[in-house]
Structures are given as C-alpha cells and as structure tokens.
Amino acid sequence: MDVSRWSIHKIMALPDWCFGQKWWIGDFVATTAAGVKYFFFSDLPPDNFVVWDVIVSQGGYAAATVIDVTLCLCRQAPVSGDIKKLTRLLRQFGTPGQAYDMHFPPNTMSHLGPMKAFVEANNDGIGGALILPNETANCETTIAVLLSALPKEVPDWVVLGIAGSR
C-alpha cells in the first residue's frame, strides 16, 4: 500500500520495521583543550528521515570533564555565533537560545536512543558543535546518528489487518 501521501503523524505510527534499513552517519571529532569544535558530517541524510539513536563517545588520556554537544541541520560546518540560530536536529532536547543542548559525562559512550524522531532536513546535512568547558588537554570524541528514510510503501496487511488481506 502506498503511504507516501500519508500525513507524517500517520506514517510515524507505523511499526518500526516498516522504516526499512537503518544506517549510521557520524564523525570523529578531535577536540582542542577548552575550545569549541564545529563539525559537519560528510554523509548527507535524505530530505525527510527518522532518527533512531545518537551516540556520543568521549575518551582519551585527558578526558576528565563533561562534554556539551549540539546537533543541528546545516549546509556546512557552523561557525561561532551561528549555532544558536540553526534548527536543532532533535527539537525535544535543549532550551531555545542556549548553544548546547546535551551534556555527557567524561570517558563514556552515551546513547540517546531508542527514539523515533522525525526530521525534515530540506537538503541540509547534520553538523554541530561540541565543547569541553573545563578541559586542559585534547580529547577524542565520536558522534554518530542512526537514521532511516521514511517508508513509501508497506504491505497491505499492516494497514488492513490480517483479516483484510484475504
């Protein structure tokens, strides 16, 4: 059954397996001591997609402080001052006007999922900024987003039920 013209609310109510293959996009971001690092993922997402998980992994010999991260939709790596003006990847996190939405403990791998968040990218990619506010040495950070495209078709029985497929 063609679901490409359905409302987004109806599509998001479909079972998770209807969304097909999921894939990771992300990047290794080497941070500088107590400085802001802006980044942009080289892999572009579809125009409309679903975020299923976000991983932030911080490590290194000197990782001893929290890490503050913002993920946003952009066409290139953000620059200082732009980060507050860009559309957040996950609108349910953060406070309007603040630069950083998510805060993670040191030397950990943190997952924000499982989730099922619709994102309308409009030809934008995923970028953002991170900062180690109290760090005195360089640190290694990996940030990745698990996503999938929206389904365009599903088996009839998903909508009609088992009895409706006979």
C-alpha positions in Angstrom: 0.0 0.0 0.0 1.3 3.4 -1.0 1.9 5.6 2.2 3.9 8.3 0.5 1.0 10.8 0.7 0.0 10.0 4.3 0.4 12.6 7.0 3.7 12.4 8.9 1.7 11.5 12.1 0.2 8.5 10.4 3.5 7.4 9.0 5.2 7.7 12.3 2.6 5.4 13.9 3.6 2.5 11.6 5.7 -0.3 13.2 9.4 0.3 13.4 10.3 -2.5 10.9 8.3 -0.6 8.2 11.0 2.0 8.0 13.5 -0.4 6.4 17.2 -0.3 6.6 18.9 2.0 9.2 22.4 3.4 8.9 24.9 5.4 10.9 26.3 8.7 9.9 28.8 10.5 12.0 32.4 11.6 12.5 35.4 11.5 14.7 35.8 15.0 16.2 39.2 15.7 17.8 38.7 18.5 20.3 41.1 21.1 21.5 41.6 21.9 25.1 38.8 24.2 26.4 37.8 25.2 22.8 34.8 24.9 20.7 35.0 22.4 17.8 32.5 22.8 14.9 31.8 19.8 12.7 29.8 18.6 9.7 29.0 15.0 8.8 30.2 14.2 5.2 27.3 11.8 4.6 24.1 13.6 3.8 20.8 12.3 5.1 17.6 12.1 3.0 15.4 15.2 2.9 13.0 13.6 5.4 14.3 11.0 7.8 13.9 9.4 11.2 16.5 9.5 14.0 16.6 6.3 16.0 19.7 6.8 18.2 22.5 9.2 18.8 25.9 8.1 20.3 28.5 10.4 21.8 31.7 8.6 22.8 34.3 10.6 24.6 37.7 9.3 25.5 41.4 9.9 25.6 44.0 10.2 28.3 42.8 13.6 29.5 39.0 13.2 29.2 38.1 14.3 32.7 35.2 16.7 32.3 31.7 16.8 30.8 31.2 17.3 27.1 28.5 19.7 25.8 27.1 18.9 22.3 24.6 20.5 19.9 23.4 18.7 16.7 21.8 20.9 14.1 20.7 21.0 10.4 23.1 23.0 8.3 24.7 23.1 4.8 28.3 23.3 6.2 30.1 23.3 9.5 28.6 26.0 11.7 30.7 29.0 12.8 30.8 30.9 16.0 27.5 32.7 16.6 25.5 30.7 14.1 24.9 27.7 16.3 22.1 29.4 18.3 20.3 30.3 15.0 20.3 26.9 13.4 17.5 24.3 13.5 18.2 21.7 16.1 18.3 18.1 14.9 16.4 16.9 18.0 14.0 19.7 19.0 12.9 17.8 22.1 16.4 18.5 23.7 17.7 21.8 24.9 16.4 25.3 25.6 15.9 27.9 23.0 18.7 30.4 22.9 21.3 28.1 24.5 24.2 27.0 22.4 24.5 23.4 23.8 21.6 21.0 24.2 23.1 17.9 25.5 25.6 17.2 28.3 27.5 14.0 28.7 29.8 12.6 31.4 33.5 12.0 30.8 35.1 8.8 29.4 31.8 7.3 28.4 29.8 6.1 25.4 26.3 7.7 25.8 23.2 6.6 23.8 20.2 8.9 23.5 18.0 6.1 22.0 16.0 4.3 21.4 13.8 7.0 19.9 11.8 7.6 16.8 12.1 11.3 15.9 11.0 12.7 12.5 13.3 15.3 10.9 12.6 17.4 7.9 16.0 18.3 6.5 15.2 20.3 3.4 18.6 19.5 1.7 20.5 20.2 4.9 23.1 17.9 6.4 23.9 17.3 10.1 26.5 19.4 11.8 27.0 20.9 15.2 29.4 22.0 17.9 31.0 20.5 21.0 33.0 21.9 23.8 34.8 20.5 26.8 34.3 23.5 29.1 36.9 22.6 31.8 39.3 20.5 29.8 43.0 21.4 29.7 44.2 18.8 27.2 43.0 17.5 23.8 40.3 14.8 23.8 38.8 12.3 21.3 35.1 12.3 20.6 33.0 10.3 18.2 29.5 11.4 17.4 27.1 9.3 15.3 23.4 9.3 14.4 21.4 6.2 13.5 18.7 7.1 10.9 16.4 5.8 8.2 14.3 7.1 5.4 10.5 7.3 5.6 8.7 4.3 4.2 6.9 4.9 0.9 5.1 1.5 0.8 4.0 -1.0 3.3 2.3 -4.4 2.9 -1.5 -4.1 2.8 -2.0 -6.3 5.8 -0.1 -3.7 8.0 -2.9 -1.2 7.4 -5.9 -3.5 6.9 -5.0 -6.2 9.4 -4.6 -9.9 8.8 -8.3 -10.4 8.0 -8.3 -7.6 5.4 -5.5 -9.3 3.4 -7.6 -12.3 2.3 
